[in-house]
């Protein structure tokens, strides 16, 4: 449980970091450009059954949590990258989805 909380914390912190800093990686085909959204992005109250995400972060966006592939890739800087299996439980995915739904303001008003 402690490792799960750490992974969730890193995930949320990374998401905020990406939104604040941006990155040069190509956008996924179903991404939303937050700069083009006038109001807010509405997500369904209930997590869709096919909910997955890919989160790239860090220098060059070489770190990645990818639930489509059930993998985590860590940038080892001078030693390249390493990828391992990572599968979230349905409950963990619901918690992540809930955190993604929380409103946050990254742009000054």
FENWOJO-V154833 format. One record per residue. N is the residue number from 0. RES is the residue in one letter. OMEGA is omega in whole degrees, -180 to 180 (999 if undefined). D_CENTER is the distance of its C-alpha to the mean C-alpha in Angstrom with 1 decimal. Layout:
# FENWOJO-V154833
N & RES & OMEGA & D_CENTER
N & RES & OMEGA & D_CENTER
This chain:
# FENWOJO-V154833
0 & X & -180 & 19.6
1 & X & 178 & 19.4
2 & X & 179 & 17.1
3 & X & 178 & 14.8
4 & X & 178 & 14.8
5 & X & 179 & 14.1
6 & X & 178 & 11.1
7 & X & 178 & 9.8
8 & X & 179 & 11.0
9 & X & 179 & 9.5
10 & X & -178 & 5.9
11 & X & 178 & 7.0
12 & X & 179 & 9.1
13 & X & 179 & 6.9
14 & X & 178 & 5.1
15 & X & 179 & 8.8
16 & X & 179 & 10.0
17 & X & -179 & 8.6
18 & X & 179 & 10.0
19 & X & -174 & 13.1
20 & X & -176 & 13.8
21 & X & 177 & 12.6
22 & X & -177 & 13.0
23 & X & -176 & 15.5
24 & X & 178 & 13.7
25 & X & -180 & 14.8
26 & X & 172 & 13.0
27 & X & -175 & 12.3
28 & X & -179 & 15.3
29 & X & -179 & 13.9
30 & X & 178 & 11.8
31 & X & 177 & 13.0
32 & X & -176 & 14.6
33 & X & 179 & 14.5
34 & X & -179 & 17.7
35 & X & -177 & 19.5
36 & X & -178 & 18.8
37 & X & -178 & 21.9
38 & X & 179 & 21.1
39 & X & 178 & 17.9
40 & X & -180 & 15.5
41 & X & 177 & 16.8
42 & X & 178 & 15.0
43 & X & 178 & 17.4
44 & X & 179 & 18.4
45 & X & 178 & 18.1
46 & X & 177 & 15.1
47 & X & -180 & 16.2
48 & X & -179 & 17.5
49 & X & -178 & 15.6
50 & X & 174 & 12.1
51 & X & 177 & 9.6
52 & X & 173 & 6.3
53 & X & -178 & 5.8
54 & X & 176 & 3.6
55 & X & -178 & 6.9
56 & X & 179 & 8.4
57 & X & -180 & 12.0
58 & X & -179 & 15.3
59 & X & -179 & 15.3
60 & X & -178 & 11.6
61 & X & 173 & 13.1
62 & X & -179 & 10.7
63 & X & 166 & 8.3
64 & X & -174 & 6.8
65 & X & -179 & 8.3
66 & X & 174 & 9.5
67 & X & -178 & 11.9
68 & X & -176 & 13.7
69 & X & -177 & 13.1
70 & X & 172 & 12.6
71 & X & 179 & 11.4
72 & X & -179 & 12.8
73 & X & 176 & 14.1
74 & X & 179 & 16.0
75 & X & 178 & 19.4
76 & X & -176 & 20.7
77 & X & -178 & 24.3
78 & X & 178 & 23.9
79 & X & 179 & 21.4
80 & X & 175 & 18.3
81 & X & -179 & 18.3
82 & X & 178 & 16.4
83 & X & 176 & 16.8
84 & X & 175 & 16.3
85 & X & 179 & 13.6
86 & X & 176 & 14.0
87 & X & 173 & 12.9
88 & X & 177 & 15.8
89 & X & 180 & 16.0
90 & X & 178 & 16.3
91 & X & 178 & 13.2
92 & X & 177 & 11.3
93 & X & 177 & 13.4
94 & X & 178 & 12.5
95 & X & 179 & 8.7
96 & X & 179 & 9.9
97 & X & 178 & 12.4
98 & X & 178 & 10.3
99 & X & -180 & 8.4
100 & X & -177 & 12.1
101 & X & 179 & 13.5
102 & X & 173 & 15.1
103 & X & -177 & 14.7
104 & X & -180 & 16.8
105 & X & -179 & 15.7
106 & X & 179 & 18.9
107 & X & 178 & 22.4
108 & X & 999 & 24.8
